[in-house]
Amino acid sequence: MEDYLGRNAGHYSGRLIARGKEIARFTAPAQREEVLPVPEGTPGHPPPRPPRSWRDSAVVAMGTISDHHFGYAELVENRLAEGTIFRGPCAVWFRLNHPLIKGEEPSPYQRVAVAADSGSGVSASLDFAKYLFVNCDLTINLFRRPLGEWICLQAATRLGGNACGLAESALYDEAGLIGRATQSLAVRLR
């Protein structure tokens, strides 16, 4: 795929191919950063804070969904900031327990991607035993660089009644809002 790098913005892309078939694709626009203070009183500034600090949030386990154990719970530590996990809109803090690539410290963007990819799961309002919902894509938009180990995902899933849905998430670090993520969903009966 063709990449572009200009004076103020760039565009990067890639594909993951297995057994001759494209199984994943990514695109990443990037903007040049510089110090540019925002004037006091500007609407929308400072950005909103997370609903609750990870320090004040209860530890929750992601290890079982409808009596099915999966290894994701070993990858992340979770803390519930608001709502009820797997029962509709909620906010959950994520911290990686292990690097995604052995021997490498996770980047701030890897931390965000792991949390952002969980929006449709943590905010699921349908019974996992009866319904399957797969995110067909993941779009992450950030307006500043994430800070620290913890990322908060404030997520809600919307269902269209036509086997389609959309998970929308606000993304926070300890300092406040850093961006948003969306996932298009294919919803099916199991």
C-alpha positions as CSV (number, residue, x, y, z in Angstrom):
1,M,0.0,0.0,0.0
2,E,1.2,3.5,-0.7
3,D,2.3,5.8,2.1
4,Y,2.5,9.6,2.1
5,L,4.6,11.9,4.2
6,G,4.1,15.6,3.9
7,R,5.1,18.7,6.0
8,N,2.1,18.6,8.4
9,A,0.6,15.1,7.9
10,G,1.4,11.6,6.9
11,H,-0.5,8.5,6.0
12,Y,0.8,5.0,6.7
13,S,-0.8,1.6,5.8
14,G,-0.2,-2.0,5.9
15,R,-1.7,-5.5,5.3
16,L,-1.4,-8.7,7.2
17,I,-1.5,-11.7,4.9
18,A,-1.8,-15.4,6.0
19,R,-1.8,-18.3,3.5
20,G,-2.1,-15.9,0.6
21,K,-5.2,-14.2,2.0
22,E,-5.4,-10.6,3.4
23,I,-6.7,-11.1,7.0
24,A,-6.2,-7.5,8.3
25,R,-5.5,-4.1,7.0
26,F,-4.6,-0.9,8.8
27,T,-4.3,2.8,7.9
28,A,-2.8,5.4,10.2
29,P,-2.9,9.1,9.5
30,A,-0.4,11.0,11.5
31,Q,-0.1,14.7,12.2
32,R,3.0,16.7,13.1
33,E,2.9,17.8,16.8
34,E,4.1,21.1,18.3
35,V,3.5,23.0,21.4
36,L,0.4,25.2,20.9
37,P,-1.3,26.3,24.2
38,V,-5.1,26.5,24.1
39,P,-6.4,29.9,25.3
40,E,-8.3,29.8,28.6
41,G,-12.1,29.8,28.1
42,T,-12.0,28.0,24.8
43,P,-15.2,25.8,24.5
44,G,-14.4,22.1,25.0
45,H,-11.2,22.8,26.8
46,P,-9.9,21.3,29.0
47,P,-11.2,17.9,27.8
48,P,-13.5,15.9,30.1
49,R,-12.0,13.8,32.8
50,P,-12.7,10.0,33.1
51,P,-15.8,9.1,35.2
52,R,-13.5,7.9,38.1
53,S,-9.8,7.3,38.6
54,W,-8.5,3.7,38.2
55,R,-7.3,4.0,41.8
56,D,-11.0,4.5,42.9
57,S,-12.4,1.8,40.6
58,A,-13.3,-1.8,41.6
59,V,-11.2,-4.6,40.1
60,V,-13.3,-6.7,37.7
61,A,-12.4,-10.0,36.0
62,M,-12.9,-10.5,32.2
63,G,-12.1,-14.2,32.4
64,T,-15.5,-15.7,31.8
65,I,-18.4,-14.8,29.6
66,S,-21.3,-17.2,29.8
67,D,-19.1,-19.9,31.3
68,H,-16.5,-19.7,28.5
69,H,-12.9,-18.9,29.7
70,F,-10.6,-17.0,27.5
71,G,-7.0,-15.8,27.8
72,Y,-7.7,-12.1,27.4
73,A,-8.1,-11.8,31.2
74,E,-4.4,-12.7,31.6
75,L,-3.4,-9.9,29.2
76,V,-5.2,-7.1,31.0
77,E,-6.1,-5.9,34.4
78,N,-9.5,-4.2,34.5
79,R,-11.2,-1.8,36.9
80,L,-14.8,-0.8,36.7
81,A,-15.3,3.0,36.8
82,E,-19.1,3.1,36.1
83,G,-22.0,0.9,35.0
84,T,-21.9,-2.9,34.9
85,I,-19.5,-4.8,32.7
86,F,-21.3,-6.9,29.9
87,R,-24.6,-5.3,30.8
88,G,-24.8,-2.1,28.6
89,P,-23.0,1.2,28.8
90,C,-20.1,1.3,31.2
91,A,-16.6,2.6,31.8
92,V,-13.6,0.3,32.3
93,W,-9.9,1.0,33.0
94,F,-7.4,-1.3,31.1
95,R,-3.7,-1.9,32.0
96,L,-1.6,-4.4,30.1
97,N,-0.2,-7.2,32.4
98,H,2.1,-8.4,29.6
99,P,3.7,-6.9,26.5
100,L,2.0,-7.6,23.2
101,I,5.4,-8.5,21.7
102,K,7.6,-10.5,24.0
103,G,10.5,-8.4,25.4
104,E,9.1,-5.1,24.2
105,E,7.6,-2.4,26.4
106,P,4.0,-1.7,25.2
107,S,3.7,1.7,23.4
108,P,1.0,4.2,24.5
109,Y,-0.7,3.4,21.2
110,Q,-0.7,-0.4,21.8
111,R,-2.3,0.3,25.2
112,V,-5.0,2.4,23.6
113,A,-5.6,-0.2,20.8
114,V,-6.1,-3.0,23.3
115,A,-8.7,-1.0,25.3
116,A,-10.4,0.4,22.2
117,D,-10.9,-3.1,20.7
118,S,-12.9,-4.0,23.8
119,G,-15.8,-1.5,23.5
120,S,-18.3,-3.8,22.0
121,G,-17.5,-6.5,24.6
122,V,-17.6,-4.5,27.8
123,S,-20.8,-2.6,26.8
124,A,-22.6,-5.7,25.4
125,S,-26.3,-5.6,26.1
126,L,-27.2,-8.9,24.5
127,D,-26.7,-12.3,26.1
128,F,-23.3,-13.8,25.0
129,A,-24.8,-17.3,25.2
130,K,-27.5,-16.4,22.6
131,Y,-25.9,-13.8,20.4
132,L,-22.6,-13.4,18.6
133,F,-21.4,-9.9,17.7
134,V,-18.2,-9.4,15.8
135,N,-16.5,-6.1,15.2
136,C,-15.9,-5.7,11.5
137,D,-13.6,-2.8,12.0
138,L,-12.0,-0.6,14.6
139,T,-11.5,3.1,14.1
140,I,-9.4,5.0,16.7
141,N,-9.1,8.8,16.6
142,L,-6.8,10.5,19.1
143,F,-6.2,14.2,19.5
144,R,-3.2,13.8,21.9
145,R,-0.6,11.3,22.9
146,P,-1.8,8.9,25.6
147,L,0.0,9.1,29.0
148,G,0.6,6.4,31.5
149,E,-0.2,2.7,31.8
150,W,-3.9,3.0,32.3
151,I,-6.5,3.6,29.6
152,C,-10.2,4.1,30.4
153,L,-12.8,3.1,27.9
154,Q,-16.3,4.6,28.3
155,A,-18.4,2.5,25.9
156,A,-21.9,2.0,24.7
157,T,-23.3,-0.4,22.1
158,R,-26.2,0.6,19.8
159,L,-28.2,-2.1,17.9
160,G,-30.1,-1.4,14.7
161,G,-32.5,-4.4,14.7
162,N,-31.1,-5.4,11.3
163,A,-28.2,-7.6,12.5
164,C,-25.9,-4.5,12.6
165,G,-24.6,-2.4,15.5
166,L,-22.1,0.2,16.5
167,A,-20.0,0.4,19.6
168,E,-18.9,3.9,20.5
169,S,-16.2,4.6,23.1
170,A,-14.6,7.6,24.7
171,L,-10.9,7.0,25.5
172,Y,-9.2,8.5,28.5
173,D,-5.9,8.4,30.3
174,E,-5.5,9.7,33.8
175,A,-5.2,13.3,32.6
176,G,-8.5,13.2,30.6
177,L,-10.1,12.5,27.2
178,I,-7.6,11.5,24.5
179,G,-10.0,10.5,21.7
180,R,-12.8,8.2,20.5
181,A,-13.1,4.7,19.0
182,T,-15.9,3.1,17.0
183,Q,-16.5,-0.5,16.0
184,S,-19.1,-1.6,13.3
185,L,-20.8,-4.8,14.5
186,A,-22.2,-7.9,12.8
187,V,-24.8,-9.3,15.2
188,R,-26.1,-12.9,14.8
189,L,-27.9,-15.5,16.8
190,R,-25.6,-18.3,17.9
